[in-house]
């Protein structure tokens, strides 16, 4: 977690006082004062993997685009093919530079035929909004762009029992919401948007709530979830859960120096759609011009690799070839795992690596991703 100079006032979500009053340990993240843990990262991680967890993710941002040329604007500035979205459907995508690298990774919601909502990362809200406006202005056309972040609080309910717990508070038929789709209705008597999305590798939902009603919905979810073992969770468990599921973290695993293909996310590129920012570079990399890529690894010796640790080729090597972008000891899999950027020649599963952990050379091995994949009901 980064630190913020004392002169910088941290932003607070609508649930901030609730977290403070109930003993959450708070940290700075992306300019926000956020709960990193309630009962402990391991306890919260396991609750999400086996039961259900509740997260305040209101620090995430929302930018809305509307107008006759809204789709064209989204198509130009993002790499996935938003024309394939039906109204009510969501897509994982990225805002890309002219070099095919990340401005940010995003979720694209198609609210109406020519109305889109982009969910962006907390620390990038102002930057992304300015970049989206500049990109749309450069392209031209009829599109209005609004930073709508202040209109929403965002609560995530994640885990095998998420649907059962949430269903007790809503008339929305949750089983009818497919993965990466959304619906509108009421939760605990509050008008909301419910999406079947998340950042944990489990089934679950993210609920867009009017900020003034966030605490009412949060409290109702905690109460309704008690029979299912619900626990409030912080950013610490969110990070270990997402890494266990091989989900990338913008700013750590990818940034403006990392292309979408290098990040191992070729599947979020709309290869058949016409021009978008970075298309030529990404197509060249896909055709065989890739020099490095992000891989998953497991430690073979007893140690935990962390962001920034150097990666060496082979066994007991002194030749630096890459860097660890994320690493942890996973509470559920009980393995030390991570992601690292390495040359393509060293990216095949089974390839041995050596990681320098504070001067100690420790063995690791490239493994297939994802590290964890939930079992779906038969």
Secondary structure as UniProt FT lines:
FT   TURN            6..7
FT   TURN            14..15
FT   HELIX           16..21
FT   TURN            22..23
FT   STRAND          25..29
FT   TURN            30..31
FT   STRAND          32..37
FT   HELIX           41..50
FT   STRAND          53..56
FT   TURN            58..59
FT   STRAND          61..66
FT   TURN            68..69
FT   HELIX           70..77
FT   HELIX           82..84
FT   TURN            87..88
FT   STRAND          89..96
FT   TURN            98..99
FT   STRAND          101..112
FT   TURN            113..114
FT   STRAND          115..120
FT   HELIX           122..124
FT   HELIX           125..139
FT   STRAND          144..147
FT   HELIX           149..151
FT   STRAND          153..158
FT   TURN            160..161
FT   HELIX           162..167
FT   TURN            168..169
FT   HELIX           174..176
FT   TURN            179..180
FT   STRAND          181..187
FT   TURN            188..189
FT   STRAND          190..195
FT   STRAND          204..209
FT   HELIX           211..213
FT   HELIX           214..224
FT   HELIX           226..228
FT   STRAND          231..233
FT   HELIX           235..244
FT   TURN            245..246
FT   TURN            251..253
FT   TURN            256..257
FT   TURN            260..264
FT   HELIX           266..268
FT   TURN            271..272
FT   TURN            277..278
FT   HELIX           279..284
FT   HELIX           285..289
FT   STRAND          292..299
FT   TURN            307..308
FT   STRAND          310..313
FT   STRAND          320..329
FT   TURN            331..333
FT   STRAND          336..343
FT   HELIX           344..346
FT   TURN            349..350
FT   STRAND          352..357
FT   TURN            358..359
FT   STRAND          360..367
//
